[in-house]
Amino acid sequence: MRVLVAGWFSFDEVIATVGDELGADVVVGWLTELGIDHDVAWAPYLERGVHWRDVEPADYTHLLFVTGPVGNLPPLGELITAFASAQRWAVNVSVVDDVVRSMFDEVWERDAPGVTRPDLAVQGPEPEAPVLAVAFAPVQGEYGDRSRADRVRGVIEEWLAARALPWFAVDTDLFDKPHPRRPAQVEALLRRCDVVLSMRLHGLVLGLKNGRPVIACDPIDGGAKVTGQAHALDWPLLLAAGEVTPEALDAALDRCLRGELTGAVTHSRARGAAGNDELREWLTRKLGR
């Protein structure tokens, strides 16, 4: 027995969902536990596993299509035809065209008239991955040809994708069409991440304020306000524009996750508070109070 696991993630013509992949993960886990030989058919754009158009269909006893709506669509029909000699099963699917039932030998529907079943994605291991809040900086014209923002952002984006890191963008602009953005919204998001990765001064400052280690990346050649603020707060994790590489980001993230910067975060917050106290005293004197 040898099973080819397929789904909407098997086609270049279709953009699958994470639910499709998670359903396949659950089934693959079961096949592994049962000791059943199997492959997963991935679309070429996903750059992993086998592609069903490249394998020999006769090598498989079963085709197992997992998750999603199924109808008489061209890519699905082509797959079914190619594996006509195998047992063809569909599980965790929503049948949107009755002709599909004649295309498969067995169908386990997750929803049909009179039938509702839990989706496979409700099961499976919970991933343990750090969540990053990322503050990108635009090309700031005031720095002229010293700006390396596009290159730095490109390295960061490729690194996040290559490491499959969960992340969300943190925008510090006050206006997000059609509504204004409030500081409390930004800070609430930062408190829910594990690490802040910032090309912006206030990404660095607010990350530390909210107790998060920050990978500060100055996008300006020679250093500018991000570097200045890291020095003012005595924050040690700073990458100059030319130092932002995948390897440097790996090392920086490792330092954050090992917890070695916990004391540095506390120290930088204290430095910030002391600086604010100094300014308040200066302003008080100037105001004659």
N, C-alpha and C positions, 0 to 999 in steps of 0.2 A: 504494500500500500504506500502510495506517495501522493500528497495533497499539494495542490497549488492554491494558495490563499490569494484572492483578488478582491477588488472593491473599486470604488470610484477613484481611489488613489493610484489605480493601475493605468490610467489613461492620460495622455498629454492633452487630449481634447477637453478634459473636464478638470476644474479646480475642486478638489475634494475638501472636506472639512476635518478638523481635528477629531470630531466624533467618529468619522469613518476610520481613521487610523487607530483610535483607541479601541474600537470594536474589534479590529483585526488583532491588536495586541492581546486582548483577552482570549480570542480563539487560538492564537499562536501559543499562548501560555498553556492552554488545555492540550493542544497537540503535543507540545514538548513534554508535559507531565505524562501523557499516554504513550510516549515513546514512538510517535508516528512521524515518519520522515515527511518533511514539508519544505516548501519555499514560499516566499511572499513576492507577488508580482507588483513592482513599483513602476510608476511612470518614469521615463528617462529624465524628466526635469527634476525629479526628487533625488537623483544621483545615488541610488543605493539598490541593493538586491538585484533580482532578475527582472527582465522585461518579458512579458508573455509572448510578444511577437518573435522573440529570439530563442525561446526554448522549444524543445521537441514535445508536442502535446502527447504523443504516445508514451512518454516517460511518466505520465501522471495518471493515477487511477481515479482521482477526484478533483473537481474544480469546486472550490468553496468561495462563493461570493458573499461578502460580509458588509452589511449596513447600508442604509440609505433608501431613497425611493428607487424603484425599478420599473422601467417601462420599456417599450419596444423602440429603444434608441439605437442609432447606428453603431456606436462603439461597443455597447453591450452585446448587440446581435453578432458582431464580428467575433467577439471573444467566445460566445457560446458556440458559434459555428466552428471555430478553430479547435475547440475541445469537445467535439461531438462524440468522440469515442470514450470520454470519461463520464463518471457519474457527476452530474451538475446539481449542486445544492446552493440555495440562497438562504441566508439566515440573518435575522435582525433587520428585515427589510420592510418597506411599505410598498405594497403593490399598487401602482397607479394605472396599470393597463392589464386587464385580465389575460391577455395573450401571453404575458410573462409566465404564467403558471404552466403553460405548455413548453416553455423554453427550459425549465428546470425540472429535475426529477423529484426534488424535495424542496419545499419552501417553508421556512419558519418565519411567520409574519410577526412584526412587532405591533402593528395596528391594522385591523381589517374590520369589516362589519361584524360586530359582536365579539371582537377579540382585541385586547390590548395587553401588551407584555412589556416589561422593563427593557430599556435600551441597554445594550452591552456595556456602554461607557460608564454606567453607574458602578461597575466593578473594576478591579485592577489595582495595582500598587499606586500609592500616592507619591508622586515624584518629589525628591528632596533637592531643590535647586534654589540658589539665592536669587532674589528679585532685585533688579537694579532700577533705580530711578535715574534717567539720563537727561541732562540739560544740555542741549546743543546750542551753539552760538552761531549766528549768521556771519557772513563776511562783513566785518565792521569797517566801513569806508574810512573812518578817521585814522586807521592804522596804515592806509595805503598799501604798498606792495609787501608789507611785513605780515599781512594776514595769511595764515595757513589754515583757515577755518575749514575750507572745503576738503583739504587733504586729511586733516585730523578727524573730521566727521566721517569721511569715507573709511578710514582705518577702524574707527569705533564701530560703525555699522557692520562692516565685514566681520569684525571680531565677535560681535554679539551673535551674528547669524552662524558663524562657524562653530562657536561653542554652544549653540542652542540655548542661550541664556534667556530666561524670561525677563522682560524689561518693559518699562513704559516711559514715554516722553513727559518731561516736566517743563511746561512753558511758563516763564515768569513775566510775560507781557501782560499788562493790565486789561487789555481788550481782546476778547475772543469772539469774533462776529457770531451772532448778533448781540452777545451779552458781555458785560464786563466780567473780569476774573478777579476774585478776591484773594488776598494773601492767605487767609485761613484755608482756602481750598488747596493751595499749593503745599502748605505745611502739613495738612492732613495726609496728603498723598506721600510726602517724604517720610512721615512717621510709619508708613506701612511697607516700606522697602527695607532691604537688608543693607544695601550699599548705594551710595550716590556716586554717579559718574558725571562730572560737570566740566563743561567748557566755559561756564559763566561764573562770574564773581558771586552772584547771589545763590547759585546752586551750591557753591562751596559753603557760603556763610550759613544758609538755611539748613543745609544738611547737618553741619556741626551743631547748630542751635538745637536741632531736634534729635541729637544724640546718635547720628549715623556717621560711620566712617566714610570719607569722601576720597575718590580718586580724582584729583584736580588735574585737568589738562589745559594748559595755556595754549590757545590757538594762534598766538602772536609770536612771530620769530623774534627772539631776544627777550621775550617776556613782557607782560604788561600788567593789567590790573589783577588778573587771577594770581599771577606770581606775587605781586605786591601784597595781596590780601593773605595768601598762604604764609608769607613771611611775617606779616603783622600779627597773625594768629598763632604763629610758630607751628604751623601744620606741616608735617613731614612728607606727606604723600603727594608730591607734585611732579608732573611730567611736563617738560618743555615741549614746544611744538615738534621739534625734531626727534624727540624721544618717544613719541606715541607710536608704539609698534604692538603687534599681537603679543609678543613675548613680554614686553614691559607691562601690558595690561594684565596678562596672566599673573605675573609676579605681584602686581599691586592688588588684584582681587584676592589672591591667596593671603596676603598680609591682612586684609580686611576680615576675611572669613576665619582666620586663625585666632582672632581676638586680640592680637598683639597691639592694636591701636586704641584699645578702650581707654587707657590712661591718657593717650595723646588727645582723644576727643574731649575728655574732661579738662585737660590742660588748656586746650584752645578755647573752650567755652569760657574758662576763667579769664583768659587773656582778653577775650572780647568784652566781658563784663567790666574788667579793669579799664579798658580803653573807653568804654562808654561813661564810666564814672569820671574819668579825667576830662572828657568833653563836657559833661554836665557841670563840673566844677568851673571850668573855663567860661562856659556860657553864663553861669550864675554870676560870676564876677563881672563879666561884661555888662550884664543887665543891672548891675548895682544891687543885687539881692544877697 
